[in-house]
């Protein structure tokens, strides 16, 4: 049952990483609109032709990993303790 615990932790980390990438991309776009330097650590969201597609996949990954983390955490609490 320890597997459910670590799976839940891993899914939370995936969702946090997706959230950080989304925020970083939005900040980069805001800086580019203001004419400031737009370089950031995460250059995934660049406002190019694939912007909407990558954003859609990031949001989908964020939501599904958070739901999966909640579900596996609940299963761990129900059956693992």
C-alpha positions in Angstrom: 0.0 0.0 0.0 3.0 2.3 0.3 2.9 2.4 -3.5 -0.3 4.4 -3.4 1.3 6.9 -1.1 4.3 7.5 -3.4 2.1 7.5 -6.5 0.0 10.3 -4.9 3.2 12.3 -4.0 4.5 11.8 -7.6 1.2 13.0 -9.1 1.2 16.1 -6.9 4.7 16.9 -8.0 3.7 16.6 -11.7 0.8 18.9 -11.1 3.0 21.4 -9.3 5.5 21.3 -12.2 2.7 21.9 -14.7 1.4 24.8 -12.7 4.9 26.3 -12.6 5.3 26.0 -16.3 1.9 27.6 -17.0 2.7 30.5 -14.6 6.2 30.9 -16.1 4.8 31.0 -19.6 2.2 33.6 -18.7 4.8 35.8 -17.1 7.0 35.5 -20.2 4.1 36.6 -22.4 3.3 39.5 -20.1 6.9 40.7 -20.2 7.0 40.4 -24.0 3.8 42.5 -24.2 5.4 45.2 -22.1 8.6 45.1 -24.2 10.8 43.8 -21.4 13.2 40.9 -21.5 11.1 37.8 -21.9 13.7 35.1 -21.1 12.6 32.7 -18.3 13.7 29.3 -17.2 10.7 27.5 -18.7 10.5 28.4 -22.4 7.7 26.0 -23.1 4.9 28.6 -23.7 6.4 30.9 -26.3 3.3 32.4 -27.9 4.0 30.7 -31.2 1.8 28.7 -33.4 1.7 25.8 -30.9 0.9 28.0 -27.9 -2.8 27.1 -27.5 -2.1 23.4 -28.1 0.7 23.2 -25.5 -1.4 25.2 -23.0 -4.3 22.9 -23.5 -2.1 19.8 -22.8 -0.5 21.5 -19.7 -3.9 22.3 -18.2 -5.2 18.8 -19.0 -2.1 17.3 -17.3 -2.5 19.6 -14.4 -6.1 18.7 -13.8 -5.7 15.0 -14.4 -2.7 14.6 -12.2 -4.3 16.6 -9.3 -7.4 14.4 -9.6 -5.3 11.3 -9.7 -3.3 12.4 -6.7 -6.5 13.0 -4.7 -7.9 9.6 -5.7 -4.7 7.7 -4.9 -4.4 9.6 -1.6 -7.9 8.7 -0.7 -7.3 5.0 -1.6 -4.2 5.0 0.5 -6.1 6.5 3.5 -9.0 4.0 3.1 -6.9 0.8 2.5 -3.3 1.6 3.5 -3.6 2.7 7.1 
